[in-house]
Amino acid sequence: MLKGYLKVIILRGLKNKPCSGYDLLKKVEEIIDEKPSSGSLYPLLNDLLRNNYIEILEESNRKKIYKITKDGEVLLEKLTKEKENYIKAQEELLNIVKGIDEKDYESYKDFIQFNENLKNENKILFRNIELLVEFKTIFNKVLSGKNISKSKEEEIKKILKETIKKLKKL
């Protein structure tokens, strides 16, 4: 389970209404179709408590009801903006790829579909955010070179096609 993604789900869930750790586990499972381990959820809840992003509303026996704090709402807003900015960056990357050579757009179809899947698959997106941003930065630098020669363009296509093949094998 992705810690950053799990953090957003927890904070959003607690913003809607206070709930227990068990309720949060069920909420995460509903959202991502995967049951997170209690070993990933409870340490994160403790971390959020230590940093005053959440607090315990009530406690009976071993059951704790958590609620988000004002600091937690600020953190949630920050994390949400980061996610939105990343998605915008991915869309820019797609537009760059689409604009390389419109007549050759079909050869980029798989690459574009892969990026669309990334946009929709937050689990993959968050695990690879740094690499994808680095890719976009380098890709922009390469494409910003004036008058890319035909051989350089072919080399770019070859690298992208090889990358697509390797990713499909995964």
C-alpha positions as CSV (number, residue, x, y, z in Angstrom):
1,M,0.0,0.0,0.0
2,L,1.3,3.4,-0.9
3,K,1.8,5.5,2.2
4,G,1.2,8.9,0.4
5,Y,-2.0,7.6,-1.2
6,L,-3.2,5.9,2.0
7,K,-2.6,9.2,3.8
8,V,-4.9,11.0,1.4
9,I,-7.6,8.4,1.7
10,I,-7.5,8.5,5.5
11,L,-7.6,12.2,5.7
12,R,-10.4,12.5,3.2
13,G,-12.3,9.8,5.0
14,L,-11.9,11.6,8.3
15,K,-12.8,14.9,6.8
16,N,-16.2,13.4,5.8
17,K,-16.8,11.9,9.3
18,P,-14.8,10.6,12.3
19,C,-14.3,6.9,12.2
20,S,-12.3,4.0,13.7
21,G,-9.2,2.3,12.2
22,Y,-11.3,-0.6,11.2
23,D,-13.7,1.7,9.4
24,L,-10.8,3.3,7.6
25,L,-9.5,-0.1,6.5
26,K,-12.9,-0.9,4.9
27,K,-13.0,2.6,3.3
28,V,-9.6,2.1,1.7
29,E,-10.6,-1.4,0.5
30,E,-13.7,0.1,-1.1
31,I,-11.7,2.8,-2.9
32,I,-8.8,0.9,-4.2
33,D,-10.2,-2.7,-4.4
34,E,-7.4,-3.9,-2.2
35,K,-7.3,-4.6,1.5
36,P,-4.4,-2.7,3.1
37,S,-2.6,-4.4,5.9
38,S,-3.2,-3.2,9.4
39,G,0.6,-2.9,9.5
40,S,0.4,-0.1,6.9
41,L,-2.6,1.7,8.3
42,Y,-2.0,1.8,12.1
43,P,1.6,3.1,11.9
44,L,0.3,5.8,9.6
45,L,-2.5,6.7,12.0
46,N,0.1,7.0,14.8
47,D,2.3,9.2,12.6
48,L,-0.7,11.4,11.8
49,L,-1.6,11.6,15.5
50,R,2.0,12.5,16.5
51,N,2.0,15.3,13.9
52,N,-1.4,16.6,15.0
53,Y,-3.0,15.9,11.7
54,I,-5.7,13.8,13.4
55,E,-6.8,13.3,17.0
56,I,-8.7,10.8,19.0
57,L,-12.3,11.8,19.4
58,E,-13.2,9.0,21.7
59,E,-11.7,5.7,23.0
60,S,-13.4,2.7,24.5
61,N,-11.6,-0.6,25.1
62,R,-9.2,-0.9,22.2
63,K,-11.4,1.0,19.7
64,K,-10.4,4.6,18.9
65,I,-12.5,7.0,16.9
66,Y,-10.3,9.4,14.9
67,K,-11.1,12.8,13.5
68,I,-9.1,15.2,11.3
69,T,-7.7,18.4,12.8
70,K,-7.3,21.8,11.1
71,D,-3.6,21.0,10.4
72,G,-4.8,17.7,8.8
73,E,-7.2,19.6,6.6
74,V,-4.3,21.9,5.5
75,L,-2.2,18.8,4.8
76,L,-5.0,17.2,2.8
77,E,-5.4,20.3,0.7
78,K,-1.6,20.3,0.0
79,L,-1.5,16.7,-0.9
80,T,-4.6,17.1,-3.2
81,K,-3.0,20.0,-5.0
82,E,0.2,18.0,-5.5
83,K,-1.8,15.2,-7.0
84,E,-3.7,17.6,-9.3
85,N,-0.4,19.3,-10.3
86,Y,1.1,15.9,-11.1
87,I,-1.9,14.9,-13.3
88,K,-1.6,18.3,-15.1
89,A,2.1,17.5,-15.7
90,Q,1.1,14.1,-17.1
91,E,-1.4,15.7,-19.4
92,E,1.3,18.2,-20.6
93,L,3.5,15.2,-21.3
94,L,0.8,13.6,-23.3
95,N,0.3,16.7,-25.3
96,I,4.0,16.9,-26.0
97,V,4.0,13.3,-27.2
98,K,1.0,13.9,-29.3
99,G,2.5,17.0,-30.9
100,I,5.8,15.4,-31.9
101,D,4.5,14.3,-35.3
102,E,0.8,14.3,-35.8
103,K,1.0,12.1,-38.9
104,D,2.9,9.5,-36.9
105,Y,0.4,9.6,-34.0
106,E,-0.5,6.0,-34.3
107,S,3.0,4.9,-33.3
108,Y,2.5,6.7,-30.0
109,K,-0.9,5.3,-29.3
110,D,0.3,2.6,-26.8
111,F,2.5,5.1,-25.0
112,I,-0.4,7.5,-24.7
113,Q,-2.7,4.7,-23.5
114,F,-0.1,3.8,-20.9
115,N,0.0,7.3,-19.6
116,E,-3.8,7.5,-19.5
117,N,-3.8,4.3,-17.4
118,L,-1.2,5.9,-15.1
119,K,-3.5,8.9,-14.6
120,N,-6.3,6.6,-13.7
121,E,-4.3,4.1,-11.6
122,N,-3.2,6.2,-8.7
123,K,-1.3,3.3,-7.1
124,I,1.1,3.2,-10.0
125,L,1.1,7.0,-10.4
126,F,2.2,7.7,-6.9
127,R,4.9,5.0,-6.8
128,N,6.5,6.4,-10.0
129,I,5.9,10.1,-9.6
130,E,9.5,11.1,-9.3
131,L,10.6,9.0,-12.3
132,L,7.8,10.3,-14.5
133,V,8.5,14.0,-13.6
134,E,12.2,13.4,-14.4
135,F,11.2,11.8,-17.7
136,K,9.0,14.8,-18.5
137,T,11.8,17.2,-17.7
138,I,14.3,15.4,-19.9
139,F,11.8,14.8,-22.6
140,N,11.0,18.6,-22.7
141,K,14.7,19.4,-22.9
142,V,15.2,17.0,-25.8
143,L,12.2,18.4,-27.7
144,S,13.0,22.0,-27.0
145,G,16.2,21.6,-29.1
146,K,15.7,23.6,-32.3
147,N,15.3,21.6,-35.5
148,I,15.6,18.1,-34.2
149,S,17.2,16.1,-37.0
150,K,15.4,13.2,-38.6
151,S,18.0,10.8,-37.1
152,K,17.4,12.2,-33.6
153,E,13.7,12.0,-34.1
154,E,14.1,8.3,-35.1
155,E,16.3,7.7,-32.1
156,I,13.6,9.2,-29.8
157,K,10.9,7.0,-31.5
158,K,13.2,3.9,-31.1
159,I,13.7,4.6,-27.3
160,L,10.0,5.2,-26.8
161,K,9.0,2.0,-28.6
162,E,11.6,0.0,-26.7
163,T,10.2,1.5,-23.4
164,I,6.7,0.6,-24.4
165,K,7.6,-3.0,-25.2
166,K,9.4,-3.4,-21.9
167,L,6.5,-1.9,-20.0
168,K,4.0,-4.2,-21.8
169,K,6.0,-7.2,-20.6
170,L,5.5,-6.2,-17.0
